[in-house]
Amino acid sequence: MAEAQLPKRVDAAKLVDTNQQFSAKIDGQNLARVSAAIEQAEAPVDCHLEFFRDAEGHRVLKGDCSTRVVMVCQRCLEPVSLEVSSEFELGLVFGDDQAKQLPRRLEPVIVDENGYFDLWDVLEDEVLLSLPPFPLHPEDECQLKQPEPEEDVGPEVERENPFSVLAQLKKN
């Protein structure tokens, strides 16, 4: 497996035909949509990718990516550091018609008419899909600040029911 700078735009057909494999890291700051969804990237996105044809002849990109990010805990609103990882198996197709022919286990990635696609966009999508919708600290670590219960100040004032007028009209 080659450890190298991962190209942004790649030739899908060429990589599949040569059964190319990559192992690379992408700085999270270079992924604009991920940067917008998190507070901070603590580690680069570590990617392991394999291009091949499956038994049915489909062009496939199989891989995994992982990183460590800081998001805002939705319970205490303090920063929480989270491990994020994704495993994926994608079918590389030229259009919607080919995408419909893919088996259910393969998510489609549409390549342009020359067979190229933006690999970084695909990996960024995978990282975004693996982010938790509601990031939380573990319960025993969360510093949830509960509001203090109000002291009982006396008997509750009974209010007039606003629908009592309707009840009287119904009796008539």
C-alpha positions, -999 to 999 in steps of 0.1 A, spaced: 0 0 0 15 34 -10 19 60 17 18 92 -2 1 126 -6 -34 117 -15 -45 134 -48 -76 155 -47 -89 145 -82 -83 109 -94 -89 88 -125 -113 61 -112 -109 37 -142 -71 38 -140 -70 32 -103 -95 3 -105 -77 -13 -134 -44 -13 -115 -60 -24 -82 -44 7 -66 -43 10 -28 -35 41 -8 -28 49 28 -26 86 35 -35 114 59 -54 146 51 -52 176 73 -87 183 87 -82 220 81 -82 213 43 -117 199 45 -139 230 46 -173 213 53 -158 192 81 -142 223 96 -175 241 96 -192 212 114 -167 209 142 -149 231 167 -114 218 159 -97 189 142 -73 172 168 -58 147 143 -56 144 105 -80 122 87 -63 88 83 -74 70 52 -69 35 38 -83 31 3 -85 2 -22 -97 5 -58 -108 -28 -75 -135 -46 -96 -158 -69 -76 -170 -103 -87 -198 -87 -107 -175 -63 -125 -184 -31 -107 -157 -5 -101 -154 -3 -63 -137 20 -39 -135 3 -5 -119 19 25 -120 34 59 -111 68 74 -108 80 110 -99 111 129 -103 129 162 -124 160 165 -136 185 191 -173 193 190 -197 210 215 -214 187 240 -251 191 236 -257 184 273 -233 208 290 -222 230 260 -185 224 268 -160 210 243 -159 172 239 -132 152 221 -145 124 199 -131 96 178 -148 95 144 -144 66 120 -162 53 89 -159 22 67 -174 24 33 -178 5 0 -187 27 -29 -195 20 -65 -179 42 -91 -204 49 -119 -208 73 -149 -244 83 -143 -278 76 -126 -286 47 -149 -254 28 -137 -261 39 -101 -295 21 -103 -278 -11 -114 -255 -12 -83 -261 -38 -56 -275 -24 -24 -242 -28 -5 -226 -2 -28 -233 35 -25 -229 53 -58 -202 79 -66 -207 95 -100 -176 102 -119 -173 127 -148 -173 117 -185 -136 112 -184 -137 89 -154 -124 114 -128 -139 123 -94 -129 144 -64 -116 119 -39 -113 144 -11 -150 153 -14 -159 117 -11 -138 112 20 -151 145 34 -187 131 29 -177 100 48 -163 119 78 -194 142 78 -217 112 78 -199 96 108 -201 127 130 -226 123 158 -257 144 154 -257 151 191 -222 150 205 -221 142 242 -196 136 270 -200 102 287 -226 108 315 -201 103 343 -178 130 327 -204 156 317 -205 187 339 -242 194 334 -251 224 353 -287 220 365 -306 251 375 -313 252 412 -350 245 420 -369 275 431 -380 277 467 -417 274 474 -428 310 479 -463 302 492 -496 289 481 -503 289 444 -527 315 433 -558 300 417 -565 315 383 -599 318 367 -604 292 339 -606 312 306 -631 286 292 -656 290 321 -676 314 300 -679 287 273 -691 262 299 -719 286 310 -729 292 274 -731 254 269 -755 251 299 -779 276 283 
